[in-house]
């Protein structure tokens, strides 16, 4: 099938690679403009751009697709380019630009989105992070027919996967990316056979996965150990949860809920015990055991290695600054079947 593909990060690259290897004609790839990254803030191509260049695919990087927006010249050029492809459909995965109505109307069969949640739960920009942060026990991928709303389109295919207690956003991301490409291929096969049956999203259970902001990273030790460890896993690998100790901001990469409760007199954030198995810290009626962390400019280390170069003692205390919650965390969603097909 002749396709336009729009996406930017690794999640999108995985889907693009799967569609390419399956023999679909990728007439045009859209991705975000190169952005400064790394310590030197050098311009860096997106994962999707790198793949497109490696495969010799036609590529465009408009700054906007809005004809009435800040960069109308980019949008006008993109409109002409997209129309010239005469694509049968457009596949979108974590593109990062809003698609105006003229884009949604342009492909013969419309635009399809690969979304990393079981809609309508976790519409929005950061569904993987927010599902882990909220303590959900499952998530998945939904393929939807795009409309003008924010992830409100009719569902075409979805599949659930469990969120394991050790999952981070990084580990879950990889599984969901592979699943997304697989489901998108199935949707295109059903489109070719005229067997798609769109299903409107339920009006109940809608939640929004707001964009992750760096200021959310600071751990507030007045939360429960369960809430803190969920956020640590959700913010691994980006932006990384942080905790300040004696003026130094440490990255906390992994932690677990320790058995027992802290002494009645212990202040939030105080270090109760230090060993090669972890650093136990007081939280709300519970204890967090930190197992992997990092100093500024240092390496990501397991606690046994970290303690060789950093003197931590019981009685020290982390600062308790930081938001209690990044957003009101909805209760975990109801169980869903492993898969459904509209």
C-alpha positions in Angstrom: 0.0 0.0 0.0 1.2 3.5 -0.8 1.7 5.4 2.5 2.8 8.6 4.0 4.4 8.1 7.4 4.7 10.8 10.1 6.7 10.2 13.3 9.7 11.3 15.2 11.1 9.2 18.1 12.3 5.5 18.4 8.7 4.4 19.0 7.8 5.6 15.5 11.0 4.3 13.9 10.1 0.8 14.9 6.7 1.0 13.2 8.2 2.6 10.1 10.8 -0.2 9.8 8.1 -2.9 10.1 5.9 -1.3 7.4 9.0 -0.8 5.2 10.1 -4.4 5.5 6.6 -5.7 4.8 6.8 -4.1 1.4 4.6 -1.0 1.8 5.5 1.9 -0.5 6.6 4.7 1.8 6.0 7.6 -0.5 7.0 10.3 2.0 8.2 10.5 5.6 7.4 13.4 7.8 9.4 14.0 11.0 10.2 16.9 13.3 13.0 19.3 12.5 16.4 18.4 14.0 16.7 19.5 17.6 19.7 20.4 19.8 20.6 17.5 22.1 23.5 16.3 24.3 26.0 18.3 26.3 27.2 20.2 23.2 23.6 20.9 22.1 24.4 19.9 18.6 21.5 19.4 16.2 20.4 15.8 16.2 18.3 14.0 13.6 15.3 12.1 14.9 15.3 8.3 14.9 12.7 8.4 12.1 14.9 10.7 10.0 17.9 8.5 10.4 16.0 5.5 9.2 14.5 7.3 6.3 18.0 8.5 5.2 19.4 5.0 5.5 16.7 3.6 3.4 16.6 6.4 0.8 13.0 7.4 1.6 11.7 10.8 0.6 11.8 13.0 3.7 10.3 16.4 4.8 10.7 18.2 8.1 8.1 21.1 8.2 8.0 23.2 11.3 4.3 23.4 11.1 1.4 22.0 9.1 -1.0 24.9 9.9 -1.6 27.1 6.9 -2.7 29.9 9.3 0.1 29.3 11.8 3.6 30.7 12.5 5.2 29.0 9.5 2.6 29.1 6.7 5.3 28.7 4.1 6.3 25.3 5.6 2.7 24.2 5.7 2.0 25.3 2.1 5.1 23.4 0.8 4.1 20.3 2.9 0.6 20.4 1.4 1.9 20.4 -2.1 4.3 17.6 -1.3 1.7 15.4 0.5 -0.8 15.9 -2.3 1.8 14.9 -4.9 2.3 11.5 -3.3 -1.3 10.4 -4.0 -1.0 8.1 -0.9 -3.7 5.7 0.0 -3.3 6.4 3.7 -1.2 8.1 6.3 0.3 6.4 9.3 1.1 8.6 12.4 3.1 7.5 15.4 4.4 10.0 18.0 4.9 12.7 15.4 4.7 15.7 17.7 2.8 18.1 15.4 -1.0 18.6 15.3 -2.5 17.5 12.0 -5.0 20.1 10.7 -8.1 19.1 8.9 -6.6 19.4 5.5 -4.1 16.7 6.3 -6.7 14.4 7.8 -8.8 14.8 4.6 -6.0 14.4 2.1 -5.2 10.6 1.9 -7.9 8.5 0.2 -8.4 6.4 3.4 -7.6 9.0 6.0 -5.0 9.0 8.7 -4.3 6.2 11.2 -2.6 6.7 14.6 -0.6 4.2 16.6 -1.3 5.1 20.3 0.5 3.5 23.2 -2.5 3.0 25.5 -5.9 1.3 25.7 -8.0 4.2 24.7 -9.8 6.1 26.0 -7.5 5.7 29.0 -4.4 7.9 28.6 -5.1 10.1 25.7 -2.3 12.6 25.1 1.4 13.0 25.0 2.9 10.6 27.6 0.7 7.5 27.9 3.5 5.1 28.9 4.9 7.3 31.6 1.5 8.0 33.1 0.3 4.4 33.1 3.3 3.3 35.2 3.0 6.4 37.4 -0.6 5.7 38.2 0.1 2.1 39.1 -1.8 0.5 36.2 -1.3 -3.2 35.9 -1.8 -3.3 32.1 -1.6 -1.0 29.1 -1.4 -1.7 25.3 -1.7 -0.2 21.9 -4.7 1.2 20.1 -4.9 1.9 16.3 -7.4 4.6 15.6 -8.8 6.5 12.7 -7.7 10.0 13.3 -10.1 12.9 13.7 -9.7 16.6 14.8 -9.8 15.7 18.5 -7.0 14.7 20.8 -6.8 11.0 20.5 -10.6 10.8 20.1 -10.9 8.9 16.8 -12.7 5.6 16.3 -10.8 2.5 17.3 -9.8 -0.1 14.7 -7.7 -2.6 16.7 -6.2 -2.8 20.2 -4.2 -5.3 22.2 -3.4 -5.3 25.9 -0.1 -6.3 27.6 0.7 -6.5 31.3 2.8 -3.9 33.1 5.2 -5.9 35.3 6.2 -4.6 38.7 9.8 -4.1 37.5 8.8 -2.3 34.2 10.2 1.2 33.5 9.0 3.4 30.7 12.1 2.3 28.8 11.4 -1.4 29.1 7.7 -1.0 28.4 8.3 1.3 25.5 10.2 -1.3 23.5 7.4 -3.9 23.8 4.7 -1.4 22.9 6.7 -0.1 19.9 6.9 -3.6 18.5 3.3 -4.3 19.2 2.3 -1.0 17.5 4.0 -1.9 14.3 2.4 -5.3 14.3 -1.1 -4.0 14.9 -0.7 -1.3 12.2 0.2 -4.0 9.7 -2.9 -5.9 10.5 -5.1 -2.8 10.1 -3.6 -2.1 6.7 -4.3 -5.7 5.7 -7.9 -5.3 6.8 -8.1 -2.0 5.0 -7.0 -3.6 1.8 -9.7 -6.3 2.2 -12.4 -3.8 3.1 -12.9 -5.5 6.5 -12.2 -2.6 8.9 -15.0 -2.0 11.4 -14.4 1.3 13.4 -15.7 1.3 16.9 -16.3 4.7 18.7 -14.4 5.2 21.9 -16.3 4.7 25.2 -17.4 7.9 26.9 -16.4 6.4 30.3 -12.9 6.0 31.6 -11.3 8.9 29.7 -8.0 10.1 31.2 -5.3 12.4 29.9 -1.5 11.7 29.8 -0.1 15.2 30.1 3.4 15.9 28.8 6.2 15.1 31.2 7.9 18.2 32.5 11.4 18.2 34.0 10.2 20.0 37.1 8.2 16.8 38.0 11.3 14.8 38.5 12.0 15.9 42.1 10.9 13.2 44.5 8.7 14.3 47.4 9.3 11.9 50.3 5.9 12.8 51.9 4.3 10.5 49.4 3.9 6.7 50.0 6.7 4.4 49.0 4.4 2.9 46.3 3.7 6.2 44.7 7.4 7.2 44.8 8.7 3.9 43.3 6.0 4.1 40.5 7.2 7.6 39.6 10.8 6.5 39.6 10.0 3.7 37.2 7.8 6.0 35.1 10.5 8.6 34.8 13.2 6.1 33.7 14.9 6.9 31.3 13.4 10.4 31.0 13.5 12.8 32.7 14.9 10.6 35.6 13.6 11.1 39.2 15.9 13.3 41.3 16.6 13.6 45.0 18.8 16.3 46.6 21.3 15.5 49.4 23.6 18.0 50.9 23.3 20.3 47.9 23.9 17.5 45.4 21.1 16.4 43.1 21.2 12.6 42.5 19.3 10.7 39.8 17.3 7.8 41.3 16.9 5.2 38.6 15.4 2.2 40.4 13.8 1.6 43.8 11.4 -0.8 45.5 9.0 -0.7 48.4 10.9 -2.1 51.5 9.1 -4.2 54.1 8.1 -2.6 57.4 7.3 0.9 58.4 9.7 3.7 59.5 10.1 4.7 63.2 7.5 7.1 64.4 10.1 9.9 64.9 11.7 9.6 61.5 11.4 12.6 59.2 10.4 12.2 55.5 13.4 11.6 53.3 15.7 10.5 56.2 18.1 7.6 55.5 17.3 4.7 57.8 19.8 2.1 56.6 22.6 1.8 54.0 23.9 -1.5 52.6 25.0 -3.0 49.3 21.4 -4.2 48.9 20.0 -0.6 49.0 19.5 2.7 50.7 16.3 2.7 52.8 14.5 6.1 53.0 11.5 7.2 55.0 8.3 7.9 53.1 4.7 8.3 54.1 4.0 5.3 56.5 6.4 3.3 54.4 10.0 2.8 53.3 11.7 3.2 49.9 14.7 1.1 49.1 16.9 2.8 46.4 18.8 0.2 44.3 20.2 2.2 41.4 21.3 5.8 41.3 23.7 8.3 39.8 25.7 11.4 40.8 25.9 14.5 38.5 28.3 13.8 35.7 28.7 10.2 37.0 27.6 6.8 35.8 24.4 5.0 36.4 25.4 2.6 39.1 23.9 -0.2 41.3 24.0 0.8 44.9 26.9 -1.4 45.9 29.1 0.4 43.3 27.7 3.8 44.1 28.7 3.5 47.8 32.3 2.9 47.0 32.6 6.6 46.0 29.9 8.2 48.0 29.7 8.2 51.8 26.1 7.7 52.8 25.2 7.2 56.5 22.0 6.6 58.4 20.7 9.8 59.7 21.4 11.8 56.6 18.3 13.2 54.8 17.1 14.0 51.3 15.3 17.3 50.8 11.5 16.8 50.5 10.9 19.5 47.9 9.0 18.5 44.8 5.3 18.2 43.7 3.2 15.7 45.7 1.7 14.7 42.3 2.4 15.7 38.8 -1.3 15.4 38.1 -4.2 13.7 39.9 -3.5 10.0 39.3 -6.7 8.2 38.1 -7.4 4.9 39.7 -6.0 2.0 37.6 -8.3 1.1 34.7 -10.5 -1.9 34.6 -9.1 -5.1 33.2 -9.4 -5.4 29.4 -9.3 -8.5 27.2 -5.9 -9.4 25.8 -7.2 -8.2 22.4 -10.2 -7.1 20.5 -10.9 -6.3 16.9 -13.5 -3.9 15.8 
